[in-house]
Amino acid sequence: MDIGIVSMRYAKALIAYAYNTGKEDVLYREFSTLASSFGKHPELRAALLNPILSADDKFKLVCTAANGDQPASEEFKRCIALVQQNRREGLLQYISLSFQTLYRKKKHIGTAKLTTAIPVSQEVEERIRQTSSSLLHAHMELQTEVNPDIEGGFIFDINDYRLDASIATQLKKVKQQFVDKNRRIV
């Protein structure tokens, strides 16, 4: 069975439920937090696949991963109960990612990630968000990351495109050109 097809079916059903109840923004926030929890803690998925854990423990684990100390919304609890009832806990990571994709498409939200060597100011971040928003005619979610390994410059990922203006990449290109040129000489 294809994981993508099953998770997309669940995500479509959950997004339809979210819009019918008018709680799409709440569910989007909870599923986004759940998706990032899966990314930060890979052992979460292993725990959900563990047959020793009871269904109640898995339910509490998912609600905690999505909301932390705050109580989960009733709609979110119903969604997770549906997934558990059909024994699809192992697909929750993919379901939450598919839910995010469908929500963003329906609300015309673009995603972008800015990676820099040093932190950028809030005003620069906001200016990048506004510029990319006006170019794509969509609201933008901008995620920033600091990675000193790029040595300078920036890497900007927007939807499926990447603009790599980092010093590390430029140095790699110069090195490769130097190696290629010296191979021809010898």
C-alpha positions as CSV (number, residue, x, y, z in Angstrom):
1,M,0.0,0.0,0.0
2,D,1.4,3.4,-0.9
3,I,1.9,5.6,2.2
4,G,1.4,8.8,0.2
5,I,-2.0,7.8,-1.1
6,V,-3.3,6.7,2.3
7,S,-2.0,9.8,4.1
8,M,-3.4,12.1,1.5
9,R,-6.8,10.5,1.8
10,Y,-6.8,11.0,5.5
11,A,-5.5,14.6,5.1
12,K,-8.3,15.4,2.6
13,A,-10.9,14.0,5.0
14,L,-9.4,15.9,7.9
15,I,-9.2,19.2,6.0
16,A,-12.8,18.8,4.9
17,Y,-13.8,18.2,8.5
18,A,-11.7,21.2,9.6
19,Y,-13.5,23.6,7.1
20,N,-16.9,22.2,8.0
21,T,-16.3,22.9,11.7
22,G,-14.6,26.3,11.0
23,K,-11.6,25.2,13.0
24,E,-9.1,24.9,10.1
25,D,-6.7,27.5,11.6
26,V,-6.6,25.7,15.0
27,L,-6.1,22.3,13.3
28,Y,-3.4,23.7,11.0
29,R,-1.5,25.0,14.0
30,E,-1.7,21.7,15.8
31,F,-0.8,19.6,12.8
32,S,2.1,22.0,12.0
33,T,3.4,21.6,15.5
34,L,3.0,17.8,15.3
35,A,4.9,17.7,12.0
36,S,7.8,19.7,13.5
37,S,7.8,17.4,16.5
38,F,8.2,14.4,14.2
39,G,11.1,16.2,12.6
40,K,12.8,17.1,15.8
41,H,12.2,13.8,17.6
42,P,12.4,10.8,15.2
43,E,11.8,8.5,18.2
44,L,8.2,9.8,18.3
45,R,7.3,7.8,15.2
46,A,9.0,4.7,16.6
47,A,6.9,5.1,19.8
48,L,3.7,5.2,17.8
49,L,4.7,2.0,16.0
50,N,5.5,0.3,19.3
51,P,2.8,-2.4,20.0
52,I,3.6,-2.4,23.7
53,L,2.3,1.1,24.2
54,S,-1.5,1.3,24.8
55,A,-3.7,3.3,22.6
56,D,-4.3,5.8,25.4
57,D,-0.6,6.4,25.9
58,K,-0.2,6.9,22.2
59,F,-3.1,9.4,22.1
60,K,-1.6,11.4,25.0
61,L,1.8,11.3,23.3
62,V,0.4,12.7,20.1
63,C,-1.6,15.4,21.9
64,T,1.5,16.4,23.9
65,A,3.6,16.5,20.7
66,A,1.0,18.8,19.0
67,N,0.2,21.1,21.9
68,G,2.8,20.7,24.7
69,D,1.3,21.6,28.0
70,Q,-1.8,23.2,26.5
71,P,-4.9,21.0,26.1
72,A,-5.6,19.8,22.6
73,S,-8.7,21.0,20.8
74,E,-11.7,18.7,20.6
75,E,-11.4,18.7,16.8
76,F,-7.8,17.5,17.0
77,K,-8.7,14.8,19.5
78,R,-11.4,13.6,17.1
79,C,-9.0,13.5,14.2
80,I,-6.4,11.5,16.2
81,A,-9.1,9.2,17.5
82,L,-10.2,8.5,13.9
83,V,-6.6,7.7,12.9
84,Q,-6.2,5.5,15.9
85,Q,-9.5,3.7,15.3
86,N,-8.2,2.7,11.8
87,R,-4.8,1.8,13.2
88,R,-2.9,4.4,11.1
89,E,-0.8,5.9,13.9
90,G,2.4,5.1,12.0
91,L,1.2,7.4,9.2
92,L,0.5,10.5,11.4
93,Q,3.7,12.2,10.3
94,Y,2.7,11.9,6.6
95,I,-0.9,12.8,7.4
96,S,0.2,16.0,9.2
97,L,2.5,17.0,6.3
98,S,-0.2,16.4,3.8
99,F,-2.7,18.4,5.9
100,Q,-0.2,21.3,5.9
101,T,0.2,21.1,2.1
102,L,-3.6,21.1,1.5
103,Y,-4.2,23.9,3.9
104,R,-1.5,26.1,2.3
105,K,-2.8,25.4,-1.1
106,K,-6.3,26.3,-0.1
107,K,-5.3,29.5,1.7
108,H,-2.6,30.5,-0.9
109,I,0.3,30.3,1.5
110,G,3.8,30.0,0.2
111,T,6.7,28.6,2.3
112,A,10.3,30.0,2.4
113,K,13.4,29.2,4.3
114,L,16.3,31.6,4.8
115,T,19.6,30.2,6.0
116,T,22.3,32.7,7.0
117,A,25.6,32.5,8.8
118,I,24.5,35.0,11.4
119,P,21.0,35.9,12.7
120,V,19.1,38.5,10.6
121,S,17.1,41.3,12.1
122,Q,13.4,41.3,12.4
123,E,13.0,44.1,9.9
124,V,15.1,42.3,7.2
125,E,13.0,39.1,7.8
126,E,9.8,41.1,7.4
127,R,11.0,42.8,4.3
128,I,12.0,39.4,2.7
129,R,8.5,38.1,3.7
130,Q,6.7,41.0,2.1
131,T,8.8,41.0,-1.1
132,S,8.4,37.3,-1.7
133,S,4.7,37.6,-0.8
134,S,4.2,40.3,-3.5
135,L,6.1,38.3,-6.1
136,L,4.1,35.1,-5.5
137,H,0.8,36.8,-4.8
138,A,0.5,34.7,-1.7
139,H,0.9,35.0,2.0
140,M,4.4,33.8,3.0
141,E,5.6,31.7,5.9
142,L,9.2,32.4,6.4
143,Q,11.4,30.2,8.5
144,T,14.9,31.4,9.4
145,E,17.9,29.3,10.3
146,V,21.4,30.1,11.4
147,N,24.1,27.8,10.0
148,P,27.7,29.0,10.5
149,D,28.9,26.4,8.0
150,I,27.9,28.5,5.0
151,E,30.5,31.0,6.1
152,G,28.6,34.0,4.8
153,G,25.9,35.0,2.4
154,F,22.6,33.2,2.4
155,I,20.6,30.3,1.1
156,F,17.0,31.1,0.2
157,D,14.5,28.3,-0.5
158,I,11.1,29.4,-1.7
159,N,8.5,26.7,-2.5
160,D,10.6,24.4,-4.7
161,Y,13.4,26.8,-5.8
162,R,16.7,27.5,-4.2
163,L,18.9,30.6,-4.4
164,D,22.3,29.7,-3.0
165,A,24.5,32.8,-2.5
166,S,26.6,31.3,0.3
167,I,30.4,31.8,0.5
168,A,30.9,28.0,1.1
169,T,29.2,27.2,-2.3
170,Q,31.2,29.9,-4.1
171,L,34.4,28.4,-2.7
172,K,33.4,24.9,-3.8
173,K,32.7,26.2,-7.3
174,V,36.1,28.0,-7.5
175,K,37.8,24.9,-6.2
176,Q,36.1,22.7,-8.8
177,Q,37.0,25.1,-11.6
178,F,40.6,25.0,-10.5
179,V,40.7,21.2,-10.4
180,D,39.1,21.0,-13.8
181,K,41.5,23.5,-15.3
182,N,44.5,21.6,-13.8
183,R,43.3,18.3,-15.2
184,R,43.5,19.6,-18.7
185,I,47.1,20.9,-18.2
186,V,48.4,17.5,-17.0
